[in-house]
Amino acid sequence: MDPHALAFTHAPLGLVLLENRVIRAANLRFAEIFAGPVEGFEGMDMARLYPSVEDYQRIGERGLAAMRESGTYDDERIMQRLSGELFWCRGRGRSLTPDDPFARGVWSFSDLSEARPVVQLTPREREVAMLTGQGLTSKEIGRKLDLSYRTVEQHRARLLKKFDARNIAELVARFSGMPF
């Protein structure tokens, strides 16, 4: 087997080649993470692996904006295995077509579920959680999501309760799986 193909197939990270957010090739670790046969992912729209169409669209918009600027994007988000099970995942992507960032790209996915349990969240709570985990303030989150400061604070209050955290620092620690 070609060394490049061997490295792709057996990489310790989940790897996929995407064209317009459709999987063209996936490796064994990706198939393991998303709980399906590797050949079953070829031709699959990535939307199938998100908890909702809204999550797929919002994360896609954010990713596209970042990739237009730098050619790369990374975040931590909740994804969905083929079984329907939700889990925390780190996604990192690099566009191979700078003029059209989603036309072709290589993405890696890491399963964070052992360190970070999934708590049932609304799509908006997931967005606020993702941005809080990135260190953004309520005002910055409000500007990014076109929400008022007070609305973001209400979402954060619900997140504190759902994650049994006393403050934002403890909440962020819970998101990252660090003991607090």
VENUR-V854216 format. One line per field, one symbol per residue. ss: DSSP state (H for helix, E for strand, - for the rest). psi: psi as a letter, one per 40 degrees, with the letter a starting at -180 (. if undefined). burial: + if it has 9 or more other C-alpha atoms within 8 Angstrom, else -. A space follows every 50 residues. Layout:
# VENUR-V854216
ss: ???
psi: ???
burial: ???
This chain:
# VENUR-V854216
ss: --HHHHHHHH---EEEEEE--EEEEE-HHHHHH----HHHH---EHHHHE --HHHHHHHHHHHHHHHHHH-EEEEEEEEE-----EEEEEEEEEE--HHH ----EEEEEEE-----------HHHHHHHHHHH----HHHHHHHH---HH HHHHHHHHHHHH-----HHHHHHHHH----
psi: ihdddddddeieihiihihffhhdiiiddddddefiiddedhehhdddei didddddddddddddddddeeiiiihihahideehiihihhhihiegddg dedhihiihhheddehihhhiidddddddddddeeiidddddddefiidd ddddddddddddefididdddddddeeii.
burial: -----+-++++-+++++++-++++++++++++++++-+--++-+-+--++ +---++------++-+++--++++-+++++++---+++++++++++++-- +++++++++++++--+-+----+-++-++++++--+-++-+++---+++- +++-++--++--+-+----+++++++----
